[in-house]
Amino acid sequence: MVVILDYGMGNLGAHQNMMRKIGYRNVIVSSKISDIENAEKIIIPGVGSFDIGMNNLNHLGLIEILNYKVLEEKTPVLGICLGMQLFAMCSEEGKNKGLDWIDSKVVRFNFKEKNWPLKIPHMGWNTVMIKKKNVLFKGMENTENRFYFVHSFHMILDCENSVVATSNYGYEFPAVIQKDNIFGAQFHPEKSHKFGINFYKNFMEI
């Protein structure tokens, strides 16, 4: 069973619909601890602010079970947009501590030094450059991969070896990360048509 985590952040139905489109039916949207305990994979989507996301996880009592599943049982987990950012230690967007699964912090796009007239949030289709071979991009290595982004903040990682792919908006930033069983995507695969379908299919086959 795959659990799409319902913690009050994001369009959960769009992710579930994508799973059904690629042929996976045993996928539920849930915040129940019992469902998470039985999950073979976990997807943590998210749209919104870092502090609200962490507050919701705390309020629902989900942090302990998530830490156990991800850090102890090594259950594959995929964070999407804000969901990925919550893997960090902290964020410039708020004061709350993150899940601290990845040695990283989350920062706001900053174009002031170079005076670039780029709008924030970064919104729309953008090319993703694969930096290292990874299961999430199986069969996608020799194509131009374009995904849909909506975000004002991005990760900075202490360990560059965890960066699987990058994109560019004024400067290069991590678009996909992996550390062991922990995967993250800054873009929205559920809005990325054939590219998102292939990306999700690869995660489901892990």
C-alpha positions as CSV (number, residue, x, y, z in Angstrom):
1,M,0.0,0.0,0.0
2,V,1.1,3.5,-0.8
3,V,0.1,6.4,1.4
4,I,-0.2,10.0,0.1
5,L,0.1,11.9,3.3
6,D,-2.8,14.2,4.2
7,Y,-1.6,16.9,6.4
8,G,-3.7,19.8,5.0
9,M,-1.2,21.0,2.4
10,G,-1.8,20.6,-1.4
11,N,-4.1,19.0,-3.9
12,L,-4.0,15.4,-2.8
13,G,-6.5,14.2,-5.4
14,A,-4.2,15.2,-8.2
15,H,-1.5,12.9,-6.9
16,Q,-3.9,10.0,-6.4
17,N,-5.3,10.5,-9.9
18,M,-1.8,10.3,-11.3
19,M,-1.2,7.0,-9.5
20,R,-4.4,5.6,-11.0
21,K,-3.4,6.8,-14.5
22,I,-0.2,4.8,-14.3
23,G,-2.1,1.7,-13.1
24,Y,-1.6,1.7,-9.3
25,R,-4.9,1.2,-7.4
26,N,-3.6,0.4,-3.9
27,V,-3.0,4.1,-3.1
28,I,-4.8,5.9,-0.3
29,V,-4.8,9.5,1.0
30,S,-4.6,9.4,4.7
31,S,-3.2,10.9,7.9
32,K,-4.0,7.8,10.1
33,I,-1.0,6.5,12.0
34,S,-2.2,2.9,11.3
35,D,-2.2,3.5,7.6
36,I,1.3,5.0,7.7
37,E,2.5,2.1,9.8
38,N,1.4,-0.3,7.0
39,A,2.7,1.8,4.1
40,E,5.2,0.3,1.7
41,K,5.8,3.8,0.2
42,I,5.0,7.3,1.4
43,I,4.4,10.4,-0.7
44,I,4.4,13.8,1.0
45,P,3.1,16.5,-1.3
46,G,2.8,20.1,-0.3
47,V,1.9,23.6,-1.3
48,G,2.1,26.4,1.2
49,S,4.4,27.6,4.0
50,F,7.1,25.7,5.8
51,D,5.9,26.6,9.4
52,I,2.3,25.7,8.7
53,G,3.4,22.3,7.2
54,M,5.5,21.5,10.2
55,N,2.7,22.7,12.6
56,N,0.2,20.4,10.9
57,L,2.5,17.4,11.1
58,N,3.0,18.1,14.8
59,H,-0.7,18.7,15.4
60,L,-1.6,15.4,13.8
61,G,1.0,13.6,15.8
62,L,2.7,12.3,12.6
63,I,6.4,13.1,13.2
64,E,7.2,10.2,15.4
65,I,5.7,7.6,13.0
66,L,7.3,9.3,9.9
67,N,10.7,9.2,11.6
68,Y,10.3,5.6,12.4
69,K,9.1,4.6,8.9
70,V,11.7,6.6,7.1
71,L,14.8,6.5,9.3
72,E,14.3,3.0,11.0
73,E,12.3,0.9,8.5
74,K,13.9,2.7,5.5
75,T,10.5,3.0,3.8
76,P,10.9,4.8,0.4
77,V,9.5,8.4,0.8
78,L,9.0,11.0,-1.9
79,G,8.5,14.7,-1.0
80,I,7.0,17.0,-3.5
81,C,7.6,20.8,-3.5
82,L,7.0,21.8,0.1
83,G,7.0,18.2,1.0
84,M,10.6,18.0,0.0
85,Q,11.5,21.2,1.8
86,L,10.2,19.8,5.0
87,F,13.0,17.2,4.9
88,A,15.5,20.1,5.6
89,M,16.8,21.2,9.0
90,C,15.2,24.7,8.7
91,S,13.8,27.3,6.3
92,E,14.2,31.0,5.9
93,E,10.4,31.0,5.4
94,G,9.7,30.3,9.1
95,K,11.1,29.6,12.6
96,N,10.1,25.9,13.0
97,K,12.6,23.1,12.9
98,G,12.2,20.8,9.9
99,L,12.2,17.0,9.8
100,D,16.0,17.1,9.6
101,W,16.3,14.1,7.3
102,I,18.6,15.8,4.9
103,D,21.6,18.1,5.9
104,S,20.2,21.2,4.2
105,K,18.3,24.4,4.6
106,V,15.6,26.1,2.6
107,V,16.2,29.6,1.2
108,R,14.3,32.2,-0.8
109,F,15.3,32.9,-4.4
110,N,17.5,36.0,-4.1
111,F,18.3,38.0,-7.3
112,K,19.1,41.4,-5.6
113,E,22.9,41.2,-6.0
114,K,22.7,40.7,-9.8
115,N,19.6,42.9,-10.1
116,W,17.8,40.3,-12.3
117,P,14.2,41.2,-13.1
118,L,12.9,37.7,-12.3
119,K,9.5,37.2,-10.7
120,I,9.0,35.3,-7.5
121,P,7.5,32.7,-7.3
122,H,9.2,30.7,-10.0
123,M,6.2,29.4,-11.9
124,G,5.9,27.4,-15.1
125,W,7.7,24.7,-17.1
126,N,11.4,24.4,-16.8
127,T,14.1,22.0,-18.0
128,V,15.6,19.6,-15.4
129,M,19.2,18.5,-15.9
130,I,20.1,15.1,-14.6
131,K,23.4,15.2,-12.7
132,K,23.8,11.6,-11.7
133,K,22.2,8.3,-12.7
134,N,19.2,7.6,-10.5
135,V,16.2,5.3,-10.5
136,L,13.8,8.2,-10.6
137,F,15.0,9.0,-14.1
138,K,15.2,5.5,-15.5
139,G,14.5,5.6,-19.3
140,M,14.6,9.5,-19.2
141,E,18.4,9.9,-19.4
142,N,18.6,10.8,-23.1
143,T,15.6,13.2,-23.3
144,E,15.0,16.8,-22.4
145,N,12.9,16.6,-19.3
146,R,10.6,19.4,-18.5
147,F,8.6,19.7,-15.3
148,Y,6.2,22.2,-13.8
149,F,7.4,24.4,-10.9
150,V,5.6,26.7,-8.5
151,H,7.9,27.8,-5.6
152,S,9.6,30.8,-4.0
153,F,12.1,28.8,-1.9
154,H,14.6,26.1,-2.7
155,M,17.0,23.8,-0.9
156,I,20.7,24.3,-0.3
157,L,22.3,21.0,0.6
158,D,25.5,20.5,2.7
159,C,26.2,17.3,0.7
160,E,26.1,17.9,-3.0
161,N,26.3,14.1,-3.6
162,S,22.6,14.1,-2.7
163,V,21.6,16.3,-5.6
164,V,20.3,14.1,-8.4
165,A,19.1,16.8,-10.8
166,T,19.0,20.6,-11.0
167,S,17.1,23.3,-12.7
168,N,17.9,27.0,-13.4
169,Y,16.0,30.1,-12.5
170,G,18.5,32.9,-12.4
171,Y,20.9,30.4,-10.9
172,E,21.1,26.6,-10.5
173,F,19.1,25.0,-7.7
174,P,18.4,21.4,-6.7
175,A,15.3,20.0,-8.4
176,V,15.6,16.3,-7.3
177,I,17.4,15.0,-4.3
178,Q,18.1,11.5,-2.8
179,K,19.7,10.2,0.3
180,D,19.2,6.5,0.7
181,N,15.4,5.8,0.8
182,I,14.6,9.6,0.9
183,F,13.7,11.2,-2.4
184,G,12.5,14.7,-3.1
185,A,11.3,16.8,-6.1
186,Q,11.0,20.5,-6.1
187,F,8.7,20.4,-9.1
188,H,5.1,19.1,-9.4
189,P,5.1,15.7,-11.2
190,E,1.3,15.6,-10.9
191,K,1.2,18.7,-13.2
192,S,3.9,17.6,-15.5
193,H,2.1,15.3,-18.0
194,K,4.2,12.6,-19.6
195,F,7.3,13.6,-17.6
196,G,5.5,13.4,-14.4
197,I,4.0,10.0,-15.3
198,N,7.4,8.6,-16.0
199,F,8.8,10.1,-12.8
200,Y,6.0,8.7,-10.6
201,K,6.2,5.3,-12.4
202,N,9.9,5.0,-11.6
203,F,9.2,5.8,-7.9
204,M,6.5,3.3,-7.7
205,E,8.8,0.6,-9.1
206,I,11.4,1.1,-6.4
